[in-house]
Amino acid sequence: MTDGDPPTYDEAAAVRAFWTELGLPGLVDVHVHFMPDNVMAKVWAYFDAVRTEGEADWPVAYRASAENRLALLRDFGVRVFPSLVYPHKPGMAAWLNDWAAGFAAETPDCLRTATFYPEPEASAYVGAALGRGTQLFKAHVQVGGYDPLDPLLDDVWGQLADAGGPLILHAGSGPLPGPHTGPAPIAEVLRRHPQLVAVIAHMGVPEYADFLALAETYERVHLDTTMVFTDFTERYAPYPPELLPRLVALQEKVLFGSDFPNIPYPYLHQLEVLARLDLGDEWLRAVCHDNAVRLLGL
């Protein structure tokens, strides 16, 4: 599939067939990106540059208007999704939060989402976001390039832990390591704030075992499936098969995520590779719907 081209089959029908056969009312996808148009354009330009530099073949499969992307998610049968936004420098997070709040207000099936960055204003705008009913936060340590242990985030982590709402946390070193990626800083954040509801994005690729251990250790740490097990990710960071029994034991802590629209393959592929693990229909139902419904109080 080339950049922007639709699949040569009825993908939406195939996605609906997937969850219908499991007896589900649809999917809950906890890792979806909607952003202001200018920000999304910069994200797509980043992936275009990666392709140009030959580091990876990363065509953006669903490069389309926000309206078309919303229509497609609904056609897939995705009942609930977030608009995961994240800053890469100071001064961005507050206005991204305002944008996300407005987008959610106009989009009933979109979760109220917010983000943060280590800056003096962070505690105040995170408190404001919690006060207006934010349901899901996003932190991207790799893109932000910040230390999760920055003192400017101490109160942020505390507020999130006290509030009990989940955070999608990209802290693994994939696809490219950053100065503060990896499990060690997050392990220390969790030691200080053990009640933090952290959903480790991409299962912590490539440090799968370390982040799996954090989910086993801390009651409120979860994992999302985003891009894991796909043919694309297996080429550079295969999931160790010896970890699968432990993943089965964490059935209630694994959430379906896709990274739509920025994925380099069809949306259906993420679902197919989860089924290919052969961990059972009960596991698939929990991952693709039930766990997120429970965690988010839907």
N, C-alpha and C positions, 0 to 999 in steps of 0.2 A: 504494500500500500504506500503510495507516494504522498508527500505533504499535501494535506487539504483534500485529497481524493476520498470519496466515500467507499466503503467496502463494496465488493461486487455481489453481495448477497443482502438480504434484509436483516441487517444486524439487530435492529430494535426487536424484531420478532424473535430472533434467536436469544437475545437477553431475556425477554419476557418468558420465553419457554423455559429458560434455566430456572428462574425463581418460581414459576408456576409448578414445575415438576417437583420442587421441594415443598410445595404447599404453603408458600409464603405469600403475603399480600403485596410484595414488592421488595425493593432493596433500600438499605440505608447506607449511604456512602459518606464516610467521615472525612475524606481527603479529596475535596474538589476546590478548584480555584476560580473565583470570580474577582476581578480587580477593576479599578478605573481603567479606561481604555488605554491611556498613555502608559500606565504601569504594565499592563498586560503586553503591550507592544514591545516594551523593553525586555520583558521575560522571553518573549518569542525571539527577539533579536539575539538574546544570549544563546538560545539553542541553535539558531541559525549560524552563529559564530563558531560554536562547537563543531558543527558539521563542516564548515569551511576549513577549520584548522585540522580536520581529519582525526579529532580525538574520539569521536563516536558518530555513528549515523543516527541522528536524533530528529527525525521529521516530526513536527507537531501535528498529530493526527486530526485534531479537531479545531483547526484555526478557522474560526467563524465569528460572527457577531454574537454578543451576549444573548440576544433574543433567540438566535438559532441554537446556541448551546443549551439554553434553558429548555427549548422545545425538544431537543434530542434527549436530554436527561429524563424528561417526563415520558417521552416515548419509550425509553428503556424501562420505565417503571421504577425509577429512583424516587422514593417517596419523600426523603429528607436528605439534605446536603448542606454544607457550609459554603461560605465565600472566604476561603482562607487567604488572608492578606498578611504581608510581613514587610518590615522596613529593612533597608540595607545601610541606613545612615540616620543620624539624629534628625529630629524634626519631622519625620514622616509618619510615625505611628498614630499620633492623635488624629490627623486628617484622614488617614486610612480607616481608623475606627469610625469616624463620622460617616465616611462613604459607605462602609459595610453596614452600619446601622440603617442608613437610608435604603440601601439595596434590600436588606432583609424586610424592612417595612413594606416595600413594594412587591416582595416575592414571598408569599406565605409559606412555601415549602423550603425556604432557605433559613438555616439556623442563624441566630444573631451571633456574630463573630467579631473578635477584636484581637489586637496584637500589642506588642510593646518593644522597647529598646532601652538599653541602659543609659538613661538621661535623667536629669533632676526632676522632670515633670512626670516621669513614668508612674510613680505611686499615685499621683492625683488622677491621671487619665485612666489608669486601670481601675481605680475605685469608682470613677464615674461610669465606666463601661459595665462594671458589676451592678451598679445602682440602676442602670437602665435595662437590666435583664439579659446581659450577654450570656449565651449558652455554651460557647466554645471559644477558647483562645488558641492562638498559633504563635509558636516561637521557632525561628529558623537560625540556629547557631552558625551554620555554615555560611549562609548568605549574609547574615548580619555581621559575621566576623568578630563577635564579642565573646567575652568570658562569662559563662553563666554564673560565676562566683563574683562578678563585679558588685561592689557594695551598693551601687545604685539600684540593683535588682533585689536586694534583701527583702525589702518591704513588699515588693511585687510577688515574690514567691510566697511570702507569708499570707498575703491577701488571697491568693488563689487557693492555697491550702485550706485556709479558714472557710472560704466560700464553698469549696467542694465541687466546683465545676471543672470539667475536663479541659486539658491543654494538649493540642497536637504539637509534639516536640520533635523537631528534626535536629538530632544531635549526633547521629552517626557520621562517619567519615566518607560516606558515599554520596554522590558519585566521585567527588574529589575531596580530599581532606582539607580542613581549615585549621587555623591556628588554635582553635579551642574545641574542635570536634572530638568525639570519642566518649567512652563511658565514664571516665574518671571524674570530670567536673559534675556530671549529672548524679553520679553516686554520692558526691558530697552534698549537692543540693537536696537530695532525698534524705540523707542522714540528718540534715538540719530541719527538713520539712517533710517528715514521713507520711503526712496525710495528703500530700500533693497528688492530684489525680492527673497523672502524666500518661499520655498515649504516645508511645515511641513510634514515630513515623518510620515507614520502611523497615520495621523491625530492627532498626539500628544498623542497617547495612553499612559496612561489611562486618561490624563487630556484633554479629548475631548472638553469639553465646553470652557475651557480657551483658547485653541488654536483656536477653531472656532471663538471666540470673537476677537482674533487678526486678523483673516482673514476678519472679518466684519469691523474692525477698519481701517486697513491699505490696501490701494488700491492694493499693489503689493504682498501681502501675499496670498499664495495658500495652498492647502492641497493635499496630495496624499493618495490613497486608500490602500496602501500596508498593507496586512494582516488584514485589518479592515473588519468586518462583517463575516469573515470566521468562521467556526465552531470551529476551534482551538482557535482563539482570543476571541470569544464570551464566552468561558468557563472561562476565567480569567479576561477579561476586556470588558464586553458587551457594545456595543454602545447604549447610552440612546435614546430610540425611540422618546422622546420629542424634540430631536435636529434635527430630520430629516427635518421638514419644513424649518429650517434655512439653512440646507445643500442644499435643493432644491433651495433656494434663491441665494445660492452661486454657481450655476451651472457652471458658466464660470471660477471658481477658483478651481475646483476639477480635479485632474489628475490621470489617471490610473497608478498604480505601483504594482509590484508583489513580489519583493525580490528574484526573480529567480537568482540562482539555489537553494538557501538555505531554501526553504520553506518545511514544513513537510506535504504537501498534493499536489494533482495535480494542475498544473497551471490553468486548466479549472475552478477549484473551485472558484478562486477569481472572475472570470467573472460571474459565476453562482450566486454567492451571491450578486453581484451588481444588476443583473437582478431581483433577489428575493426581492429587496427593493421595486420594483414596482413603481419606480419614473418616468417611461416613456422612450420611445425610444430616444426622443430628449436629455434627460439627459444622457443616456448611450452613445450616439454618441459624445456628447461634452466631456464626461469624458474619453472615451476610445481612442479618436483620436483628435478631433478638438481643444480642449483647449491646448494640448501640441504642436500641429502644430503652433498655433498662438503664444504661449509663447516663443517657441524656434526659431521662424522665419523660419520654415522648408518649 
